[in-house]
Amino acid sequence: MPPGKLRVVITYLEMTSPPTAPKPRPPVEKLALLRAERPTVSFYRYLYNTVGEPWLWVDRRKLDDAALTAIIHDPKVEIAVLYVGGVPAGFAELDRRRGTAVDLSYFGMIPEFVGMRLGPFLLGCAIDAAWKGGAGKVTVNTCTLDHPKALRLYQRAGFTPVRQDVRIADDPRVTGLIPLDAAPQHPIVTS
């Protein structure tokens, strides 16, 4: 791999009918799932950056505040935040801007809440919201930089892989978009 680059395999998945299995039960007490209506950019960036930093999420980091506000305030974009004991634990973002195909554009847990079985619960809630909102199909993608169990989680929830792409991307730790010490599970190639 060239210095400062990452090889990323992206898997695109879709669900063409609502799942028949029951939605996962809440794994802990004191849960709240709230829709963030017109969230502030600072709150959204907190969620996106905190959830995404270990997995090198950068697309929204590249946007200025005006461009990001246009997306997260669009009435066809829904952001649901999962709280545990009043503390944000993760979020799911549904994008309905492509007609009846609803994209689960972002989904993840804040690192301190990973491993508590909250992810399957939040994913089930997001899928349910997509279908209840009139989805003709639900799409999502994951990549080799994401949590190693992400692909299996989506498949267990009822998504089916439909294609894969391989891309060579700039390492955001080398470009400065993410701190150098972030995401130790992804080795940095510098020379």
Backbone as a chain_set.jsonl record, in Angstrom:
{"seq": "MPPGKLRVVITYLEMTSPPTAPKPRPPVEKLALLRAERPTVSFYRYLYNTVGEPWLWVDRRKLDDAALTAIIHDPKVEIAVLYVGGVPAGFAELDRRRGTAVDLSYFGMIPEFVGMRLGPFLLGCAIDAAWKGGAGKVTVNTCTLDHPKALRLYQRAGFTPVRQDVRIADDPRVTGLIPLDAAPQHPIVTS", "coords": {"N": [[0.85, -1.171, 0.0], [0.58, 2.231, -0.807], [2.364, 4.886, 0.92], [0.579, 6.487, 3.562], [-1.939, 5.722, 2.706], [-5.002, 3.78, 2.647], [-6.389, 0.599, 2.13], [-9.637, -0.124, 1.369], [-12.43, -2.129, 1.663], [-15.658, -1.99, 0.654], [-18.854, -2.997, 1.533], [-22.02, -3.229, 0.246], [-25.331, -3.346, 1.303], [-28.742, -4.502, 1.348], [-32.217, -4.458, 2.291], [-35.196, -5.803, 1.399], [-37.715, -6.233, 2.322], [-39.676, -5.933, 5.315], [-38.166, -7.171, 8.34], [-38.934, -10.42, 9.667], [-38.383, -11.479, 12.094], [-38.634, -10.836, 15.613], [-38.023, -7.555, 16.95], [-34.92, -6.846, 18.566], [-34.767, -7.052, 22.132], [-34.606, -4.465, 24.657], [-31.413, -4.275, 26.1], [-30.596, -3.306, 28.55], [-31.684, -1.478, 31.489], [-33.252, 1.749, 31.864], [-33.185, 3.046, 29.331], [-33.456, 5.303, 26.598], [-34.752, 6.299, 23.527], [-34.472, 8.819, 21.39], [-35.597, 11.101, 18.925], [-33.483, 13.35, 17.377], [-34.322, 16.404, 16.709], [-33.619, 18.736, 14.357], [-30.831, 18.975, 15.2], [-28.116, 20.622, 16.908], [-25.138, 21.641, 15.24], [-22.817, 21.249, 16.701], [-23.566, 19.257, 18.58], [-24.221, 17.157, 16.853], [-21.735, 16.79, 15.605], [-20.287, 15.943, 17.835], [-21.507, 13.409, 18.32], [-21.027, 12.073, 15.824], [-18.199, 12.265, 15.554], [-17.289, 11.047, 17.931], [-18.423, 8.465, 17.878], [-17.474, 7.644, 15.368], [-14.647, 8.0, 15.214], [-12.908, 5.779, 16.071], [-13.219, 4.172, 13.844], [-12.395, 5.535, 11.74], [-14.104, 7.395, 10.431], [-14.723, 9.976, 8.196], [-16.141, 11.528, 6.342], [-18.209, 13.384, 7.114], [-16.692, 15.033, 8.714], [-15.286, 16.495, 6.912], [-17.04, 18.378, 5.971], [-18.181, 21.775, 5.97], [-19.815, 23.856, 8.472], [-22.227, 24.919, 7.429], [-22.862, 23.254, 5.229], [-23.121, 20.804, 6.545], [-25.241, 21.379, 8.288], [-27.304, 21.725, 6.432], [-27.762, 19.096, 5.679], [-28.356, 17.661, 8.117], [-30.55, 19.025, 9.046], [-32.419, 18.622, 7.146], [-35.714, 17.722, 6.401], [-36.081, 15.113, 5.564], [-34.136, 13.604, 6.655], [-33.432, 11.639, 9.381], [-32.398, 11.552, 12.672], [-31.686, 9.489, 15.244], [-31.09, 9.185, 18.658], [-29.655, 7.109, 21.026], [-29.959, 6.806, 24.45], [-28.478, 5.964, 27.537], [-29.22, 5.78, 30.783], [-29.494, 8.542, 30.681], [-27.297, 9.391, 29.252], [-25.742, 9.964, 26.112], [-25.435, 7.15, 24.016], [-25.214, 6.102, 21.494], [-26.0, 6.414, 17.956], [-28.325, 6.562, 15.197], [-28.785, 7.198, 11.799], [-31.15, 7.94, 9.44], [-31.672, 8.296, 6.008], [-33.902, 9.634, 3.912], [-33.943, 10.804, 1.449], [-33.816, 9.742, -1.099], [-36.191, 8.942, -2.424], [-38.195, 6.067, -2.124], [-36.256, 4.374, -1.217], [-34.632, 3.912, 1.662], [-31.827, 4.964, 3.342], [-29.654, 3.732, 5.749], [-27.6, 5.718, 6.83], [-25.67, 6.388, 8.752], [-24.584, 4.702, 11.65], [-23.953, 3.672, 14.885], [-22.131, 3.015, 17.958], [-21.127, 4.812, 20.879], [-17.803, 4.533, 22.023], [-17.515, 3.623, 24.784], [-19.827, 2.241, 25.198], [-19.88, 0.065, 23.569], [-20.23, -3.413, 23.099], [-22.216, -3.952, 24.903], [-24.521, -5.024, 23.955], [-26.202, -3.161, 22.909], [-26.105, -2.243, 20.318], [-27.434, -4.124, 18.46], [-30.056, -3.693, 19.384], [-30.474, -0.902, 18.91], [-30.1, -0.897, 16.122], [-32.252, -2.53, 15.332], [-34.371, -0.846, 16.071], [-33.919, 1.315, 14.318], [-34.272, 0.091, 11.808], [-36.95, -0.649, 12.042], [-38.125, 1.915, 12.218], [-37.494, 2.87, 9.67], [-39.038, 1.2, 7.972], [-41.63, 1.684, 8.977], [-41.885, 4.279, 8.196], [-42.457, 4.163, 5.529], [-40.667, 2.918, 3.745], [-39.466, 1.481, 0.699], [-37.364, -0.121, 0.342], [-34.515, -0.825, 2.396], [-31.294, 0.383, 2.808], [-27.787, -0.053, 3.488], [-24.308, 0.427, 4.174], [-21.118, -1.016, 4.863], [-17.687, -1.24, 5.868], [-14.271, -2.45, 5.631], [-12.933, -0.998, 7.519], [-14.675, -0.589, 9.556], [-16.241, -1.723, 12.658], [-15.304, -5.05, 13.408], [-17.46, -6.82, 13.634], [-19.552, -5.668, 12.316], [-20.583, -6.229, 9.671], [-21.646, -8.842, 10.003], [-23.578, -8.249, 11.937], [-25.382, -6.618, 10.499], [-26.239, -8.486, 8.592], [-27.431, -10.447, 10.244], [-29.555, -8.938, 11.091], [-31.126, -8.903, 8.882], [-30.315, -7.799, 6.467], [-29.014, -8.098, 3.128], [-26.029, -8.703, 1.376], [-25.241, -6.915, -1.611], [-23.322, -5.943, -3.343], [-19.765, -5.28, -3.727], [-17.116, -2.911, -3.344], [-13.754, -1.879, -3.924], [-11.604, 0.436, -2.572], [-8.986, 2.85, -2.559], [-7.993, 4.869, -0.036], [-7.197, 8.057, 1.437], [-5.348, 8.053, 4.436], [-6.897, 9.277, 7.2], [-5.611, 9.968, 9.549], [-3.103, 10.61, 8.82], [-3.547, 12.739, 7.131], [-4.527, 14.559, 8.936], [-7.197, 14.823, 9.651], [-8.146, 13.165, 11.61], [-6.944, 12.391, 14.864], [-3.533, 11.282, 15.209], [-3.125, 9.175, 17.026], [-5.482, 7.812, 17.062], [-7.694, 5.046, 16.479], [-6.137, 2.494, 16.808], [-6.366, -0.118, 15.874], [-6.126, -0.047, 13.189], [-3.43, -0.133, 11.23], [-0.965, 2.403, 10.602], [0.365, 3.435, 7.574], [3.236, 4.826, 6.657], [5.585, 4.974, 5.229]], "CA": [[0.0, 0.0, 0.0], [1.386, 3.457, -0.797], [2.379, 5.586, 2.207], [-0.549, 7.359, 3.863], [-3.162, 5.231, 2.06], [-5.664, 2.609, 3.223], [-7.23, -0.2, 1.233], [-10.938, -0.257, 2.017], [-13.434, -2.91, 0.952], [-16.993, -1.541, 1.055], [-19.93, -3.934, 1.232], [-23.336, -2.593, 0.176], [-26.374, -4.302, 1.669], [-30.111, -3.988, 1.295], [-33.312, -5.238, 2.847], [-36.303, -5.471, 0.5], [-38.987, -6.377, 3.031], [-39.44, -5.841, 6.757], [-37.761, -8.441, 8.959], [-40.009, -11.16, 10.32], [-37.961, -11.761, 13.473], [-38.953, -9.727, 16.51], [-36.963, -6.588, 17.227], [-34.205, -7.191, 19.81], [-35.257, -6.419, 23.355], [-33.622, -3.585, 25.295], [-30.517, -5.103, 26.914], [-30.383, -2.7, 29.868], [-32.752, -0.582, 31.922], [-33.01, 3.189, 31.743], [-32.893, 3.4, 27.944], [-34.372, 6.209, 25.9], [-34.403, 6.529, 22.136], [-35.107, 10.078, 21.045], [-35.231, 11.711, 17.65], [-32.848, 14.664, 17.498], [-34.952, 17.265, 15.714], [-32.782, 19.89, 14.05], [-29.756, 19.02, 16.204], [-27.053, 21.601, 16.679], [-23.97, 21.076, 14.557], [-21.847, 20.797, 17.703], [-24.023, 17.979, 19.125], [-24.072, 16.145, 15.811], [-20.299, 16.487, 15.453], [-19.904, 15.128, 18.994], [-21.935, 12.03, 18.062], [-20.331, 11.531, 14.656], [-16.766, 12.133, 15.812], [-17.04, 10.103, 19.018], [-18.743, 7.132, 17.375], [-16.733, 7.3, 14.163], [-13.188, 8.105, 15.248], [-12.198, 4.49, 16.043], [-13.419, 3.507, 12.563], [-11.848, 6.483, 10.752], [-15.141, 8.107, 9.69], [-14.256, 11.336, 7.898], [-16.945, 12.267, 5.365], [-18.875, 14.542, 7.715], [-15.654, 15.93, 9.245], [-14.833, 17.338, 5.801], [-18.067, 19.372, 5.644], [-18.269, 22.954, 6.821], [-21.047, 23.854, 9.265], [-23.413, 25.183, 6.601], [-23.17, 22.05, 4.455], [-23.59, 19.786, 7.478], [-26.572, 21.797, 8.748], [-28.265, 21.449, 5.359], [-28.085, 17.663, 5.707], [-28.972, 17.177, 9.36], [-31.83, 19.708, 9.238], [-33.336, 18.244, 6.077], [-36.805, 16.955, 7.003], [-36.032, 13.717, 5.139], [-33.038, 12.955, 7.377], [-33.844, 11.398, 10.762], [-31.298, 11.16, 13.548], [-32.175, 8.96, 16.516], [-30.002, 9.042, 19.626], [-29.921, 6.186, 22.114], [-29.409, 7.249, 25.731], [-28.468, 5.003, 28.633], [-29.101, 6.549, 32.017], [-29.398, 9.957, 30.345], [-26.033, 9.66, 28.557], [-25.758, 9.457, 24.743], [-24.702, 5.89, 23.877], [-25.058, 5.795, 20.081], [-26.996, 7.061, 17.105], [-28.647, 6.004, 13.883], [-29.24, 8.255, 10.894], [-31.873, 7.46, 8.266], [-31.745, 9.279, 4.93], [-35.052, 9.347, 3.051], [-33.909, 11.752, 0.328], [-33.791, 9.025, -2.378], [-37.48, 8.306, -2.693], [-38.612, 5.03, -1.185], [-35.078, 3.67, -0.7], [-34.166, 4.592, 2.87], [-30.457, 4.566, 3.63], [-29.118, 3.868, 7.096], [-26.335, 6.331, 6.411], [-24.72, 6.289, 9.861], [-25.072, 3.904, 12.758], [-22.853, 3.207, 15.712], [-22.16, 3.203, 19.396], [-20.01, 5.502, 21.522], [-16.918, 3.422, 22.421], [-17.738, 3.092, 26.136], [-21.048, 1.435, 25.208], [-19.704, -1.086, 22.686], [-20.162, -4.686, 23.809], [-23.312, -4.069, 25.871], [-25.674, -5.509, 23.177], [-27.051, -2.022, 22.554], [-26.088, -2.092, 18.863], [-28.555, -4.818, 17.825], [-31.304, -3.035, 19.765], [-30.574, 0.354, 18.167], [-30.284, -1.243, 14.717], [-33.634, -2.975, 15.177], [-35.231, 0.347, 16.137], [-33.724, 2.083, 13.08], [-34.923, -0.662, 10.731], [-38.386, -0.514, 12.28], [-38.49, 3.29, 11.852], [-37.414, 2.991, 8.213], [-40.204, 0.548, 7.363], [-42.846, 2.392, 9.382], [-41.911, 5.547, 7.464], [-42.822, 3.948, 4.133], [-39.547, 2.47, 2.905], [-39.637, 0.411, -0.28], [-36.243, -0.967, 0.726], [-33.588, -0.164, 3.309], [-29.914, 0.115, 2.408], [-26.715, 0.296, 4.412], [-23.019, -0.114, 3.751], [-20.087, -1.115, 5.876], [-16.393, -1.447, 5.204], [-13.264, -3.159, 6.404], [-12.458, -0.148, 8.604], [-15.69, -0.59, 10.606], [-16.135, -2.764, 13.682], [-15.227, -6.351, 12.734], [-18.727, -7.538, 13.676], [-20.603, -4.862, 11.678], [-21.203, -6.934, 8.552], [-22.479, -9.923, 10.559], [-24.725, -7.639, 12.606], [-26.35, -6.229, 9.465], [-26.813, -9.695, 8.004], [-28.347, -11.042, 11.232], [-30.748, -8.083, 11.169], [-31.939, -9.145, 7.694], [-29.746, -7.205, 5.254], [-28.319, -9.001, 2.216], [-25.028, -8.016, 0.559], [-25.575, -6.85, -3.03], [-22.099, -5.708, -4.111], [-18.599, -4.778, -3.002], [-16.154, -2.055, -4.042], [-12.477, -1.694, -3.258], [-11.101, 1.799, -2.775], [-7.78, 3.282, -1.868], [-8.361, 6.141, 0.576], [-6.191, 8.728, 2.264], [-5.465, 7.776, 5.866], [-7.224, 10.566, 7.802], [-4.661, 10.281, 10.62], [-1.942, 11.218, 8.164], [-3.98, 14.043, 6.595], [-4.851, 15.444, 10.045], [-8.629, 14.871, 9.959], [-8.329, 12.38, 12.834], [-5.657, 12.351, 15.58], [-2.624, 10.182, 14.861], [-3.225, 8.043, 17.953], [-6.817, 7.21, 16.965], [-7.898, 3.79, 15.746], [-4.921, 1.667, 16.766], [-6.584, -1.385, 15.178], [-5.8, 0.177, 11.789], [-2.03, 0.305, 11.18], [-0.637, 3.566, 9.763], [1.444, 3.207, 6.609], [3.827, 6.156, 6.408], [6.734, 4.964, 4.307]], "C": [[0.897, 1.236, 0.0], [1.339, 4.142, 0.573], [1.152, 6.496, 2.365], [-1.869, 6.937, 3.245], [-3.702, 4.009, 2.786], [-6.452, 1.904, 2.136], [-8.529, -0.49, 1.972], [-11.866, -1.063, 1.117], [-14.794, -2.504, 1.517], [-18.007, -2.578, 0.612], [-21.25, -3.184, 1.321], [-24.386, -3.663, 0.427], [-27.738, -3.657, 1.508], [-31.061, -4.982, 1.929], [-34.541, -4.833, 2.042], [-37.68, -5.719, 1.103], [-38.687, -6.325, 4.524], [-39.027, -7.193, 7.335], [-38.939, -9.1, 9.655], [-39.663, -11.488, 11.769], [-38.335, -10.575, 14.358], [-37.74, -8.825, 16.723], [-36.255, -6.978, 18.52], [-34.748, -6.402, 21.0], [-34.191, -5.486, 23.919], [-32.732, -4.39, 26.242], [-30.265, -4.557, 28.323], [-31.597, -1.848, 30.224], [-32.326, 0.863, 31.68], [-32.517, 3.574, 30.359], [-33.916, 4.405, 27.456], [-33.858, 6.358, 24.482], [-35.188, 7.757, 21.697], [-34.651, 10.554, 19.682], [-34.647, 13.092, 17.936], [-33.403, 15.528, 16.376], [-34.131, 18.535, 15.565], [-31.641, 20.03, 15.071], [-28.749, 20.117, 15.881], [-25.896, 20.89, 15.987], [-22.983, 20.536, 15.59], [-22.268, 19.449, 18.311], [-23.857, 16.866, 18.092], [-22.598, 15.777, 15.644], [-19.793, 15.666, 16.637], [-20.26, 13.66, 18.742], [-21.096, 11.399, 16.96], [-18.852, 11.281, 14.971], [-16.478, 11.093, 16.889], [-17.317, 8.675, 18.574], [-17.765, 6.732, 16.269], [-15.223, 7.315, 14.233], [-12.467, 6.757, 15.262], [-12.257, 3.789, 14.684], [-13.03, 4.414, 11.398], [-12.927, 7.116, 9.87], [-14.67, 9.539, 9.443], [-15.191, 12.152, 7.019], [-17.599, 13.509, 5.966], [-17.869, 15.509, 8.354], [-15.19, 16.911, 8.166], [-15.806, 18.475, 5.492], [-17.959, 20.59, 6.556], [-19.636, 22.95, 7.508], [-22.296, 24.06, 8.421], [-23.822, 23.94, 5.815], [-23.709, 20.949, 5.361], [-24.998, 20.114, 7.979], [-27.63, 21.488, 7.696], [-28.68, 19.981, 5.349], [-28.877, 17.309, 6.96], [-30.271, 17.899, 9.7], [-32.825, 19.406, 8.127], [-34.456, 17.405, 6.69], [-36.829, 15.477, 6.597], [-34.851, 12.955, 5.749], [-33.451, 12.865, 8.839], [-32.645, 10.9, 11.567], [-31.898, 10.739, 14.882], [-30.981, 8.724, 17.421], [-30.465, 8.121, 20.748], [-29.207, 6.689, 23.363], [-29.499, 6.104, 26.733], [-28.232, 5.794, 29.914], [-28.914, 8.031, 31.757], [-28.156, 10.346, 29.573], [-26.132, 9.151, 27.124], [-24.865, 8.214, 24.607], [-24.463, 5.515, 22.425], [-26.11, 6.534, 19.276], [-27.179, 6.309, 15.814], [-29.213, 7.137, 13.045], [-29.874, 7.627, 9.659], [-31.989, 8.592, 7.263], [-32.835, 8.849, 3.964], [-35.054, 10.225, 1.804], [-33.891, 11.075, -1.037], [-35.105, 8.298, -2.641], [-37.799, 7.259, -1.662], [-37.447, 4.173, -0.678], [-34.537, 4.478, 0.475], [-32.78, 4.056, 3.205], [-30.147, 4.775, 5.104], [-27.705, 4.397, 6.899], [-25.272, 6.301, 7.495], [-25.382, 5.545, 11.0], [-23.867, 3.494, 13.586], [-23.01, 3.587, 17.159], [-20.945, 4.015, 19.84], [-19.134, 4.412, 22.152], [-17.19, 2.819, 23.793], [-18.966, 2.192, 26.218], [-20.987, 0.238, 24.261], [-19.603, -2.347, 23.55], [-21.269, -4.901, 24.82], [-24.6, -4.583, 25.221], [-26.666, -4.4, 22.85], [-27.147, -1.86, 21.041], [-27.228, -2.826, 18.173], [-29.907, -4.17, 18.149], [-31.496, -1.754, 18.961], [-30.799, 0.09, 16.68], [-31.715, -1.695, 14.454], [-34.611, -1.809, 15.197], [-35.124, 1.168, 14.855], [-34.412, 1.401, 11.903], [-36.435, -0.522, 10.839], [-38.867, 0.879, 11.863], [-38.47, 3.48, 10.338], [-38.653, 2.406, 7.554], [-41.498, 1.254, 7.732], [-42.989, 3.722, 8.655], [-42.151, 5.384, 5.979], [-41.691, 3.527, 3.217], [-40.004, 1.402, 1.913], [-38.522, -0.608, -0.133], [-35.357, -0.133, 1.644], [-32.183, -0.58, 2.901], [-28.95, 0.545, 3.516], [-25.417, -0.164, 3.778], [-22.088, -0.136, 4.945], [-18.774, -1.381, 5.15], [-15.418, -2.117, 6.158], [-12.636, -2.287, 7.485], [-13.434, -0.153, 9.783], [-15.43, -1.708, 11.619], [-16.148, -4.127, 12.983], [-16.532, -7.136, 12.73], [-19.841, -6.811, 12.932], [-21.316, -5.626, 10.562], [-22.118, -8.054, 9.048], [-23.728, -9.375, 11.244], [-25.798, -7.258, 11.591], [-27.013, -7.452, 8.844], [-27.771, -10.386, 8.969], [-29.638, -10.235, 11.343], [-31.639, -8.242, 9.934], [-31.44, -8.493, 6.419], [-29.009, -8.268, 4.449], [-27.277, -8.213, 1.431], [-25.423, -8.053, -0.913], [-24.369, -6.535, -3.907], [-20.99, -5.235, -3.187], [-17.769, -3.907, -3.927], [-14.869, -2.034, -3.233], [-11.991, -0.294, -3.602], [-9.796, 1.974, -2.025], [-8.074, 4.688, -1.359], [-7.169, 6.739, 1.308], [-6.422, 8.354, 3.711], [-5.72, 9.104, 6.572], [-6.344, 10.941, 8.985], [-3.425, 10.946, 10.047], [-2.31, 12.6, 7.619], [-4.35, 15.034, 7.692], [-6.332, 15.543, 10.376], [-8.969, 14.125, 11.253], [-6.97, 12.327, 13.527], [-4.834, 11.11, 15.228], [-2.781, 8.966, 15.759], [-4.59, 7.362, 17.924], [-6.766, 5.892, 16.197], [-6.66, 2.927, 15.663], [-5.112, 0.332, 16.067], [-6.302, -1.277, 13.687], [-4.361, 0.677, 11.71], [-1.854, 1.488, 10.223], [0.521, 3.185, 8.857], [2.001, 4.569, 6.256], [5.036, 6.136, 5.499], [6.761, 3.709, 3.47]], "O": [[1.88, 1.279, 0.74], [0.362, 3.984, 1.305], [0.746, 7.181, 1.426], [-2.827, 7.71, 3.254], [-2.959, 3.292, 3.457], [-7.107, 2.549, 1.317], [-8.515, -1.039, 3.074], [-12.063, -0.722, -0.05], [-15.049, -2.657, 2.711], [-18.019, -2.99, -0.548], [-21.561, -2.577, 2.346], [-24.34, -4.746, -0.156], [-27.873, -2.434, 1.528], [-30.76, -6.166, 2.081], [-34.896, -3.655, 2.003], [-38.697, -5.445, 0.466], [-37.575, -6.638, 4.95], [-39.487, -8.237, 6.872], [-39.831, -8.424, 10.167], [-40.554, -11.746, 12.578], [-38.349, -9.435, 13.895], [-36.594, -9.272, 16.682], [-36.908, -7.398, 19.476], [-35.132, -5.239, 20.875], [-33.0, -5.692, 23.684], [-33.242, -5.113, 27.098], [-29.773, -5.281, 29.189], [-32.428, -1.539, 29.37], [-31.177, 1.14, 31.334], [-31.557, 4.331, 30.22], [-35.084, 4.369, 27.843], [-32.658, 6.524, 24.265], [-36.417, 7.733, 21.64], [-33.48, 10.431, 19.322], [-35.246, 13.898, 18.649], [-32.994, 15.394, 15.223], [-33.966, 19.305, 16.511], [-31.502, 21.066, 15.72], [-28.561, 20.487, 14.722], [-25.712, 19.683, 16.139], [-22.379, 19.485, 15.379], [-21.418, 18.588, 18.534], [-23.407, 15.768, 18.418], [-22.252, 14.599, 15.551], [-18.954, 14.783, 16.459], [-19.425, 12.774, 18.924], [-20.524, 10.323, 17.141], [-18.325, 10.206, 14.683], [-15.516, 10.333, 16.769], [-16.532, 7.771, 18.863], [-17.284, 5.599, 16.246], [-14.568, 6.7, 13.391], [-11.492, 6.593, 14.528], [-11.44, 2.912, 14.402], [-13.294, 4.11, 10.234], [-12.692, 7.35, 8.685], [-14.264, 10.232, 10.376], [-15.045, 13.373, 6.955], [-17.538, 14.583, 5.368], [-18.175, 16.691, 8.515], [-14.754, 18.02, 8.472], [-15.433, 19.437, 4.82], [-17.684, 20.467, 7.749], [-20.506, 22.146, 7.172], [-23.323, 23.433, 8.679], [-25.007, 23.612, 5.747], [-24.645, 20.241, 4.991], [-25.847, 19.228, 8.08], [-28.728, 21.04, 8.028], [-29.829, 19.663, 5.041], [-29.953, 16.718, 6.868], [-31.023, 17.434, 10.557], [-33.959, 19.884, 8.165], [-34.174, 16.464, 7.431], [-37.526, 14.678, 7.223], [-34.601, 11.802, 5.398], [-33.778, 13.873, 9.465], [-31.971, 9.946, 11.179], [-32.54, 11.538, 15.564], [-29.982, 8.137, 17.007], [-31.524, 8.324, 21.341], [-28.008, 6.964, 23.34], [-30.486, 5.369, 26.763], [-27.176, 6.399, 30.1], [-28.244, 8.713, 32.532], [-27.973, 11.523, 29.263], [-26.563, 8.017, 26.915], [-23.705, 8.218, 25.02], [-23.594, 4.69, 22.142], [-26.993, 7.191, 19.828], [-26.324, 5.532, 15.388], [-30.019, 7.936, 13.522], [-29.226, 6.88, 8.926], [-32.359, 9.711, 7.617], [-32.711, 7.831, 3.283], [-36.097, 10.369, 1.165], [-33.946, 11.769, -2.052], [-35.096, 7.136, -3.047], [-37.695, 7.51, -0.461], [-37.639, 3.333, 0.202], [-34.045, 5.592, 0.298], [-32.585, 2.847, 3.335], [-30.352, 5.863, 5.643], [-26.743, 3.633, 6.812], [-24.084, 6.198, 7.187], [-26.567, 5.723, 11.283], [-22.87, 3.019, 13.042], [-23.887, 4.364, 17.538], [-19.87, 3.915, 19.249], [-19.656, 3.471, 22.749], [-17.101, 1.601, 23.947], [-19.135, 1.46, 27.194], [-21.951, -0.522, 24.166], [-18.964, -2.339, 24.603], [-21.279, -5.912, 25.523], [-25.655, -4.581, 25.856], [-27.83, -4.667, 22.551], [-28.165, -1.388, 20.534], [-27.937, -2.22, 17.37], [-30.791, -4.105, 17.296], [-32.565, -1.538, 18.39], [-31.599, 0.776, 16.044], [-32.324, -1.289, 13.463], [-35.572, -1.787, 14.427], [-36.134, 1.667, 14.357], [-35.062, 2.062, 11.094], [-37.117, -0.3, 9.838], [-39.91, 1.003, 11.22], [-39.327, 4.169, 9.785], [-39.252, 3.034, 6.681], [-42.377, 1.408, 6.884], [-44.099, 4.236, 8.515], [-42.062, 6.359, 5.232], [-41.762, 3.765, 2.012], [-40.815, 0.536, 2.24], [-38.692, -1.789, -0.435], [-35.437, 1.095, 1.666], [-31.918, -1.761, 2.677], [-29.268, 1.387, 4.356], [-25.426, -1.055, 2.929], [-22.249, 0.62, 5.902], [-18.761, -1.708, 3.963], [-15.712, -2.32, 7.336], [-11.869, -2.797, 8.302], [-13.064, 0.237, 10.89], [-14.522, -2.522, 11.453], [-16.931, -4.33, 12.055], [-16.701, -8.034, 11.905], [-20.974, -7.291, 12.916], [-22.546, -5.655, 10.529], [-23.241, -8.197, 8.566], [-24.805, -9.963, 11.146], [-26.979, -7.539, 11.793], [-28.22, -7.448, 8.598], [-28.824, -10.865, 8.548], [-30.694, -10.788, 11.654], [-32.777, -7.774, 9.929], [-32.084, -8.622, 5.378], [-28.454, -9.215, 5.007], [-27.596, -7.163, 0.873], [-25.881, -9.08, -1.413], [-24.388, -6.832, -5.102], [-21.223, -4.849, -2.042], [-17.721, -4.132, -5.137], [-14.892, -2.156, -2.008], [-11.969, 0.107, -4.766], [-9.543, 1.334, -1.004], [-8.368, 5.59, -2.143], [-6.26, 6.029, 1.739], [-7.562, 8.336, 4.174], [-4.855, 9.979, 6.553], [-6.323, 12.102, 9.392], [-2.778, 11.753, 10.715], [-1.492, 13.519, 7.64], [-4.477, 16.228, 7.421], [-6.701, 16.275, 11.294], [-9.967, 14.428, 11.906], [-5.944, 12.23, 12.855], [-5.379, 10.034, 14.982], [-2.592, 7.837, 15.305], [-4.826, 6.427, 18.689], [-5.883, 5.675, 15.366], [-6.173, 2.65, 14.567], [-4.127, -0.305, 15.694], [-6.244, -2.291, 12.991], [-4.095, 1.817, 12.092], [-2.502, 1.564, 9.18], [1.539, 2.672, 9.321], [1.32, 5.379, 5.627], [5.473, 7.19, 5.039], [7.657, 3.537, 2.644]]}, "num_chains": 1, "name": "protein.A"}
